[in-house]
């Protein structure tokens, strides 16, 4: 299992072209990819997205790409003659020179260098693709390694919390019958006192029948059985490879439903206290599961 939180980085240099890719990810419901790269890499952005989708299934993923050219590649120069002549004309009008032909290039450059621009020769798209794929694969492997390490840490924490919850449920299971019997005795005494206070004749069998029905509603055996079954499901799922976050989230919802039912049925203060502990541990597990892919 993997966490959705991680960071990966890689730098590759090929033929004077250096590509650096940094990838960070946090938890998200789906796979949400944002790529920030130079314009010259727009042609390979779809390839980067495809590579990310092969490595990751969930998470908000931010990708930062830089490309530096350290080669001695030839440049193509273009001259904006209109802008150059405008600068010469301004210098003549301001009285620095008598004619435009007298204006030296140094003076034109001092005003603005925008009239002459250099553009590096285009890099072959196949070279860019190969460079980017190599770089992003290494960055993704680093990211996945960190997510896997974090996932193992989360797995250990969750298994420990599940063990604590099993101990709590064991206590509840061992004391549930005593709680039911105590509640049954409490109801029986109450009914007898009420009926006696109103001088109503008492049908003892009828009273015992009603008491049994009321007490039965406080029995939480079925909820305990289902809760333990969900714990087993959760443990088995934690041991699986691949994305498991959504399944874990569903199981936790079912566990929470059983705990809520236990809380509504529990009539003993000790059991109620244990149910509250279960809820607290379950909430901590739910928060951790939000970070699992």
N, C-alpha and C positions, 0 to 999 in steps of 0.2 A: 504494500500500500504506500501511497505517496501523499505528501502534503501539497497544498497548492501554493505555498510560499517558498520562494527561492530566488537565486541570482546566478547568472552565468555570463562569462566574458571570454572573448577570443580575439586575437590579432594575427592576421596572416599577411605576408609580403610576397608578392609575385610580380616579377618584371618591373620593379620600381613602384608598383601600386600597393599601398598598405590599407587594408580594410580592418576596422575594429567594430565589433558588434557586442553590445551589452544588452542582456535580457533580464528583466525582473518580472516576477509574477506574484500575485496575491489571490486570495480566495474570491470566487465569483460563481454565480449559478451556472453559467455556460462558459464557453471559450470565447473571450473577448480580446481581440488582437489589435494593438495600435503600433504602427511602424513609423518612425521618424528617420528619414534617410535623405541624402543629397539627391538633387534632380537627376543626375546622371545614372542613378540606380533605380529610377522609376520603372525601367524596362524589366527589372528582375524582382520587383516587389511581390508579384504574384507567386514567384518561386519561393520566396522567403515565407510567405503565408502557408504555402503547401508543406514546407519542411516543418514548420511549427505544428501544424495539424497532425503530422505523422508522429510527433513526439509527445504532444500534450492533448488532453481531452477537455479539461476544465481549467478555469482561472482567468483573471484579468492579466493579460500579458503586454508589457511595454517593451518595445525594441528600439534601441538607439544605434544608428549606423553612421560611421564616419569613413570617408575615403580620402586618402592623401596620395598625391602623385610625386614621388621622389625621382622619377626617371628623367632622362634628358630628351624627352620626346619633342619633336619639332613643333613650333607654334605657327599658326596662321594669323597674320596681322591684317586688320582693316582700318582704313583711315576715313574719318568723317570730315571731308574737305569743307563742307558748309560751315561746320563748327569752327574749324581752323581759321577760315577766312573771317568769320565773325569776330573772333578774338583779335586778329590782326587789325581789323577795322576799328575796334574799340581803342586799341593802343594808339592808332594814328589820330583818331578823333580827340583823344585826351592829350595830345601833343607830345607824346613820348617819341614818336618817329614822324618823319615827313611823308613817307609813302609806305604802303603795305609791304612792298618788296624789301624794305629795309628792316622789317621786324624779324629778328632771329628766332630760331626754334626754341631757344632757351627761354625767351620771354613768353612765347605761346605756352610752353609747358608749365611755366610758373603760374600762369592764370588757371589752366586746367589741362589735365592729361587725358580727359575723356575722348578727345578727338582721335586718339590712336589706341586701339584695343587689340590685345593678343588673345588668341584662342588656341588651346592645345588641340592637337589632332585627336579625333574621336578614338576611344579605345574599343577594340573588337568586343562585341557583345558576348561572344563565347568565352573570352578571357574573364570578363566581369562576372558572368554566371558561375564559372568554375571557382573563382575567388570567393564570391559571396556564399556559395553552397558549402565550401570547405569551412569558411569562417563560422557560419551560422550553425552548422552541424556540431562543431566543437563547442560553441557557446551553449547550445541546447543540451549537449551531453553533460556539461558542467552544471547547468540548471537542474537537469533531471537527477543528477547525483545528489545535489543539495536537497531537493524535494524528497528523495528517497530516504536520506539520512534523517530529515525532519519527520518523515512519515513513521519511521521506526521508533522515534522518540514518542510520538503521539500514540502509537500502538501500545507501547509499554505503559504509558500513563492511563490509557483507557482500560486496559486489562486489569490494572491495579484497582481502578475505581469500580469495575464490575465485580471484582473479588470482594470489595467492601460492601457492595450492594447485596451480594449473595449472603454475606454474614447477617446483614440487617433483615433480609427476607427470612432467613433461617430462624432468627429470633421471633419474628412475627408468626411464623408457622407453628413454632413450638408453644406459643402462648395464646393462639387464637381460640382454642377450645375453652380454655379457662375464662377468657374474656366473654365468650358467648354464654357460658354457664352463669357467670356473675351477672350478666345483663338479664338473663332469664329470671334469676332469683330476684333481681331488683324490680322487674316488671310485675312479677307475681305478687310480691309484697305490696307494691303500689296499688294494684288492682284490688287486692283484699282490703286494704285500708280505705280505698274510695268507696267500695261497695258496702263495707261495714258502716261507714259514716252516713250513708244514705239508707240504712236499714233495708237493703235489698237482699233478697235470698240469693245465695251463692251456689251455682252449679259448679262444683269443683272440677269436673272433667272438662266442662266448657272453658273454664278459666285456663286450665293447663293447655288446652288446645290452642287458644288465642295467644297465650304466652309463647308456645312453641313456634307459631307462625311468625310472630314479631321477632323472636330471637333468630330464626332462620334467615331473616333478611340481613342480619349482621354478619353472617358467615362469609368469609373471604377466601375460602379454599380454592374456588375456581380462578379467582384473580391471581392467587399465588402461583398456581399451576401454569397459567398463561404467561405470567411475568417471567418465570423461570425458563419457559420455552423461548421467550424472546431473548433472554440473556444468552442462551446457547446459540441462537441464530446470530446474535451480534458478535459473539466470539468467533464463530465459524467464518463470518463475513470479514472480520478483521484479518484473517489469515490468508485471504484470497489476493491474487494479483489483479492488476488493472483497476479502473475507476470503481470505487465502492461507496463514495460519499453519499450519493442519493439514496442508495439502499439502506445505508446506516441511518440516515435521517428518517426514513419511513419506519424502520424498526423502533427507533426512539419514540416516534409519535405513538406507536402502539403501546409501548411500555408506559408512557406517560398517561395514556388512557386507563390502563390497569391500576396505576398508582392512585389516580384521582378517584377511581371507584373504591379502592381500599380505604382512602381517606374519608369518603362519604359514609362507608359502612362501619368503620371502626368506632367502637363505643368505649374503649378502654384508653385512658390517658397515656399509658406506656406504649400501646400500639400506635396511637396517634402521633406520638413523638417520633417513633421509628419511621412512620410514613413520611413525615416532614423531612427526615434525614434522607430518605430515598429520593424525594423530590429535589433536594439540594444537589445530591450527587448526579442525578439524571440531568439537571440543568447544566452542570459543569461538563458532562459528557456531550450534551447537545452543542455547547459552545465550541468544544474541541472538534467535533465532527464537521463543523462548518468549514474547517481548514483542510479537510481531506478531499482529495481528487475523486 
